[in-house]
Amino acid sequence: MKQSKVKFVLLAVVCWSSLVKAQSESADPFDQDAADSETTDVSSQNGSNQPERTGRIIGGADADIVNYPYMASMLVHSQYDPFYFGGVVITPIHLLSAASSFYTMVVTSITVRVGSSFRTKGGQVFNYKSYEVHDQYNSTTLANDIAIVTIDGSFHGVPNVAPVQLQDHEYFISQGNPVNCVVLGWGDVKPGQLADRLQRSEYILLNHQQCEAKWGPRPTSVQCAQSVRGNACHFDDGGPLMCNNRMYGVLSYFYQLDCENTTTTKIHIFGKIAAPSIQAYLHRKLHHFDLDGRHGKRH
């Protein structure tokens, strides 16, 4: 009798462990309930004061896709030579990027790689279905510098892929209360050499007056940030500006000037995700999806 009870208890424990493991492995980060049940702490990688191990973007640090599962590398073919820039997963079928990255291009194909720390290997590759730039994008002022890329397929079930959380309100920025952020990408690590592995650099946000002091009059949908450790460079455009675990900006194409000179800090321009004109556009175009960082489809 005692042996039977012991066997029953052991069998119950094994079954329970298998059930928990199966539920854990099948949890979909694009599902609202599954996302709410997960409490992964990535604050040290997404805009806090704790540095990651040294490496480079230009003078930045190596990064792991496990900490940034929303990052995507996009290879674009057009009338120009093929080139890479960044994308950010926001729904099971959409990515955010920079409108300025697509400026003047006639796109013939976009290959999207997700779920990998590496630009050209690993993870899973998707073809694009369509892309669209903000209908009020201005190539001169860089107002509303965002684009939405739609893939042919779905990110559901792909390992190391999850939607980014979007910042929906603007920060109050002051010298006594700096906002620490990171920028991610596979852009140049030295002249003419793209990063093989995902890179991160550290930034702080600047207020609008500081931004205009550097770049002249700018619309309020533009956000400037200053490099602190490492800096973004060519082909990092389209990548995210992450502040307090949320995407606050998307790196613009035109303003990575003198980025290979690491002796000076850089002030770069981003499309401000929290700007009302960008928020309204995203909610209008993606109204079937929740855009609060748990991007399951609404029913």
FENVEN-V930008 format. One record per pair of residues at least 24 apart in sequence whose C-alpha atoms are under 8 Angstrom apart, sorted by the first residue. I is the first residue (numbers start at 0). J is the second residue. D is the distance in whole Angstrom. If there is no record, write none. Layout:
((I;J;D) (I;J;D))
//
This chain:
((25;156;8) (27;155;7) (27;156;6) (28;160;8) (28;161;5) (28;162;7) (28;293;8) (29;90;7) (29;91;7) (29;155;7) (29;161;6) (29;162;7) (29;293;6) (29;294;5) (29;295;5) (30;293;7) (30;294;7) (30;295;5) (31;293;5) (31;294;7) (31;295;6) (34;293;6) (35;293;8) (41;66;6) (41;244;7) (42;243;7) (42;244;6) (44;181;8) (45;180;7) (45;181;6) (45;241;6) (45;242;6) (45;243;6) (45;244;5) (45;245;8) (46;179;5) (46;180;4) (46;181;5) (46;201;7) (46;241;6) (46;242;5) (46;243;5) (46;244;7) (47;179;6) (47;180;7) (47;242;8) (47;243;7) (48;179;7) (54;198;8) (55;188;6) (55;198;6) (55;199;7) (55;200;8) (55;229;7) (56;184;7) (56;185;7) (56;186;7) (56;187;7) (56;188;5) (56;194;7) (56;198;5) (56;199;6) (56;200;6) (56;229;6) (56;230;6) (56;231;6) (56;232;7) (57;187;7) (57;188;5) (57;189;7) (57;200;8) (57;229;5) (57;230;5) (57;231;6) (57;232;7) (57;258;7) (57;259;6) (57;261;7) (58;188;8) (58;200;8) (58;228;7) (58;229;4) (58;230;7) (58;261;7) (59;198;7) (59;199;6) (59;200;5) (59;201;8) (59;228;6) (59;229;4) (59;230;7) (60;198;5) (60;199;5) (60;200;6) (60;229;8) (61;196;7) (61;197;6) (61;198;5) (61;199;6) (62;116;7) (62;196;7) (62;197;5) (62;198;5) (62;199;6) (63;116;5) (63;197;7) (64;114;6) (64;115;6) (64;116;5) (64;159;7) (64;197;8) (65;159;6) (68;113;8) (68;114;6) (68;159;5) (68;160;5) (68;161;5) (68;162;7) (68;163;8) (69;113;8) (69;160;6) (69;161;5) (69;162;5) (69;163;5) (70;113;7) (70;114;8) (70;160;8) (70;183;8) (70;238;8) (71;111;6) (71;112;6) (71;113;5) (71;114;8) (72;111;6) (72;112;5) (72;113;7) (72;118;6) (72;184;8) (72;185;7) (73;109;6) (73;110;6) (73;111;5) (73;112;6) (74;109;6) (74;110;5) (74;111;7) (75;106;7) (75;107;8) (75;108;6) (75;109;5) (75;110;7) (76;106;6) (76;107;6) (76;108;5) (76;109;6) (77;104;6) (77;105;5) (77;106;4) (77;107;5) (77;108;7) (78;104;7) (78;105;6) (78;106;7) (78;107;8) (79;104;8) (82;234;8) (83;186;8) (83;234;6) (84;184;8) (84;185;8) (84;186;7) (84;234;5) (84;235;6) (84;236;6) (84;237;6) (84;238;7) (85;184;6) (85;185;8) (85;234;7) (85;235;6) (85;236;6) (85;237;4) (85;238;5) (86;237;5) (86;238;6) (86;239;8) (87;162;8) (87;163;7) (87;237;8) (87;238;7) (87;239;7) (88;160;8) (88;161;7) (88;162;5) (88;163;6) (89;162;5) (89;163;6) (89;164;8) (89;290;8) (89;292;8) (89;294;7) (90;162;6) (90;288;7) (90;294;5) (90;295;7) (91;153;5) (91;154;5) (91;155;6) (91;162;8) (91;294;7) (91;295;7) (92;149;6) (92;150;6) (92;151;8) (92;152;7) (92;153;5) (92;154;6) (93;147;7) (93;148;6) (93;149;5) (93;150;6) (94;147;6) (94;148;5) (94;149;7) (95;145;7) (95;146;6) (95;147;5) (95;148;6) (95;237;7) (95;249;8) (96;145;6) (96;146;5) (96;147;6) (96;148;7) (96;236;8) (96;237;4) (96;238;7) (96;249;7) (97;144;6) (97;145;4) (97;146;5) (97;236;7) (97;237;5) (97;238;8) (97;249;6) (97;250;7) (97;251;6) (97;252;7) (97;270;7) (98;132;5) (98;133;7) (98;136;7) (98;144;5) (98;145;5) (98;146;5) (98;251;8) (99;138;7) (99;141;7) (99;144;6) (99;145;8) (99;251;6) (99;252;5) (99;253;7) (100;236;7) (100;237;7) (100;251;7) (100;252;5) (102;138;8) (111;150;8) (113;159;8) (113;160;7) (114;157;7) (114;158;6) (114;159;5) (114;160;5) (115;159;7) (116;196;6) (116;197;5) (117;195;6) (117;196;4) (117;197;6) (118;185;7) (118;194;8) (118;195;5) (118;196;6) (118;197;7) (119;195;7) (122;158;8) (123;157;7) (125;150;6) (125;151;7) (125;152;7) (126;150;6) (126;151;6) (127;151;5) (133;277;8) (133;280;7) (140;217;6) (140;218;7) (141;217;8) (141;218;8) (141;221;7) (141;251;8) (141;270;8) (142;217;8) (142;218;6) (142;219;8) (142;220;6) (142;221;6) (142;270;7) (143;220;6) (143;221;7) (143;270;6) (143;271;8) (143;276;7) (143;277;6) (144;220;8) (144;221;8) (144;249;8) (144;251;7) (144;269;7) (144;270;5) (144;271;8) (145;249;7) (145;270;6) (145;277;8) (162;292;6) (162;293;7) (162;294;6) (163;245;7) (163;246;7) (163;292;6) (164;244;7) (164;245;5) (164;246;6) (164;290;8) (164;291;6) (164;292;4) (164;293;7) (165;245;5) (165;246;5) (165;247;7) (165;272;7) (165;273;8) (165;290;7) (165;291;6) (165;292;6) (166;245;5) (166;246;6) (166;247;5) (166;272;7) (166;273;6) (167;272;7) (167;273;5) (167;274;8) (167;278;7) (168;273;5) (168;274;7) (169;273;6) (169;274;7) (172;204;7) (172;205;7) (172;206;6) (173;206;7) (177;203;6) (177;204;7) (178;203;5) (178;204;6) (178;242;7) (179;203;5) (179;204;7) (179;242;6) (179;243;8) (180;204;7) (180;240;6) (180;241;5) (180;242;4) (180;243;7) (181;240;6) (181;241;5) (181;242;7) (182;230;8) (182;231;7) (182;238;7) (182;239;6) (182;240;5) (182;241;6) (183;231;8) (183;235;7) (183;238;6) (183;239;6) (183;240;7) (184;231;8) (184;234;8) (184;235;5) (184;236;8) (184;238;6) (185;234;7) (185;235;6) (186;231;7) (186;232;6) (186;233;6) (186;234;4) (186;235;4) (186;236;8) (187;232;6) (187;233;6) (187;234;7) (187;235;8) (188;232;8) (188;259;8) (189;259;6) (190;259;7) (193;234;8) (199;229;8) (200;226;7) (200;227;8) (200;228;6) (200;229;5) (200;230;5) (200;231;7) (201;226;6) (201;227;5) (201;228;5) (201;229;6) (201;230;7) (202;226;4) (202;227;5) (202;228;7) (202;230;8) (203;227;7) (210;266;8) (213;266;8) (219;274;7) (220;270;6) (220;271;5) (220;272;8) (220;274;5) (220;275;8) (220;276;7) (220;277;7) (221;268;7) (221;269;6) (221;270;5) (221;271;5) (222;248;7) (222;268;6) (222;269;5) (222;270;6) (222;271;5) (223;266;6) (223;267;6) (223;268;5) (223;269;6) (224;266;6) (224;267;6) (224;268;7) (224;269;8) (225;264;7) (225;265;6) (225;266;4) (225;267;6) (226;264;5) (226;265;5) (226;266;6) (226;267;8) (227;264;7) (229;261;7) (230;258;7) (230;261;8) (230;264;8) (230;265;7) (231;255;7) (231;258;7) (232;256;8) (232;258;5) (232;259;7) (233;258;8) (240;269;8) (246;272;7) (247;271;6) (247;272;5) (247;273;6) (248;272;5) (248;273;8))
//
